[in-house]
Each structure stands twice: as structure tokens, then as C-alpha cells.
Amino acid sequence: MKSDPNCIVRRMEAGDLKAAAFVHGQAFPRQFHSEDWMECNFKAFPKVQIFVAEVNGEIVGMIYWTEKSGFRKEAIVELEQLAVLPNNQGSGIRTQLIVRSLPMVAKQIAKRGACVRHLLVNKRKENSARRIYEKTMGA
């Protein structure tokens, strides 16, 4: 796996909304109103935890994890969306987003005395990130 050494994965902040929405729009062209979508999910924290990948000060990727079926002692967490700008694909950023953000998700869940019990990934067969999910999560 190639890995961009300049890639920083961090929790999304309110000031990242436009850039993260741009990434979302580029990655999911069948979906509309990316900024509205990203904003409502950002406001759903801690049910939804969004992280961005930044390279040389530019947001080039995003991932969001959603806790399913209520807050439980043993959480069910879904990798709901993962996106990287087309020019940055193939550089290991998707893998870095998964591997670096998941411990931060677990840490946030642990703050309320819970743990991550199950991870869900539900993607179409033709999804280009499918092999990354299989490799990093056994999905």
C-alpha cells in the first residue's frame, strides 16, 4: 500500500464544511446538496463522527462513521461514507482514513463507558474501495 507521509487525519471542524462537501460532491455525483448533507451529519455528533484527510493544508478526503441502533454499551458502528478526491486516489488516503479514524471513534465511544462491538460496511459490489474495506476491516 502506498501511503502519503504528508497526510493528516483529524476530526472534522465546522470550518472544514465547504471543503469536505466539495470532496463529497466529487466522490458521489449522484447525490445532491453535499454541503447540506455534510452539515446535518456534522451536527449529529457524537452519533455521527466525521474525519478529514488533509495533505499540504488541503482537505482531500473524508470519512464518516455512524453509530447505529441507539447508544449501547457495545456499539454498532457503520462506515457510512468514505471519499477521496479523484486526483488523490491510489495514494493510500482511503486506507489511512479508516485506520487512523477508527481508534478515534472508539475513544469517543469509550468516553461514555462503551466499546465498539460490531463494524458495518454496506457497499455496492462495484465500489472501488471494496478491496480496501476487505483488507483493513475484513469486511
N, C-alpha and C positions, 0 to 999 in steps of 0.2 A: 504494500500500500504506500503510495506517495503521501507525504504529509507536509503541508506548508508550515515551515517553522515560524512564520510571521502571523499565524492565525491565533486570534484570541477568541475564546468562547466565554461569554458572560451573560448574565441575566439581562433581558431587555429592559430599557428605561423608557420613560414617556417621550424623551427627546429622540428616540430611535424610530418612532412610529412611521414616519414618512418613508424612511429608507427601508425598513422591514416590509412595509406594504409594497414598495417597488419590487423587492425580491419576490414576494408572494405573487404579485401580478405577473411577473416574468415566468415564474415556475408553474403557475396554474392559470393558463389563459382562458380556460372555460369558466372560471369563476369571475364574478364581477365585484366591484366595490371593495377592493382589497384593503383600503385604508379603514373603512367602516368595520370590516371583518376583523382586522388586526386589533383595532381599538377595543371592540367589545370583548374580545378574548383577553386582551391585556388587562382590562378592568375586572376580569373574572378570577384574578389571583386570590387565593392560592389554589383554587380548583384547576385553573389553567396556569401553567408555568411556561413562559416563553423565553428563549435564549437566542442570541445572535452570534454570528461569526463575523469577526472584524479582521480585515487584512489591510495593513498600512492606513488605518484610520477610516476605511470604508466598510460598511456593512455589506457582506457578500452572501450571507446565508442566514437562515433562521430555522428554529425547530420549536414545536410546542407539544407539551405533554399535558394530557387531561386526566384528572382523577375521575374515575367512573363510580357510579352507584353509591354516592354519598361518602362522607369521611368515615373511614373504618379503621380499626386497629391494624388490619392487614389490608393495605391499599391496593386497588386495581388501577394501574396507570396505563394509558394508551398513548403511544407515539402517534399523535393525530396528524401533524403535517411537518414535513422536512423539505426545505428548499434551498438551493444554491443557484446564484446567477449563472447563466449558461457559460460565460467566459471563465468561470472558476470551477466548473465541474471537472472531475477527474484529478483533482489535486488533493483528495483526501479530506476535504472540508466536511462532507456529509458524515463521514465516519467520526471525525473529531467532534462534530456537534453532538452525536449520540453518546460517544464515550465520555466526553467531558461534562455534558449537561446532566446525564442521568445521576451521578453522585450528588449533584446539587439539588436535584428533585428529591432524592431520598433524604438528604439532610433537612430540607424544608418540611417534609412529611414527619420526620423524626422529632421535630420541634413540638409536635402535639402528642408525642408518645406512641407513634405508629411506625410501621415499616412498609416497604414495598413488597407485596406478596406475589403479584402477577403483573406481567407486562403484556400489553396487547399491541399487535401491529396488524392492520387490516388494509391491505393494498391490492390493487389490480395486478393481475399476472404480468402485464406488460410494463409495470412500473420499473423505471431504470434503477431505482435504489433497492430493488428487491434483494439482490445479492449482498448488499451492504447490511440489510436487516438480518439476513441469514447468517452472515459472518460475525456480526457484532453482538447479536442478541439470540441467535439460534432460532429465529422466527421462521 
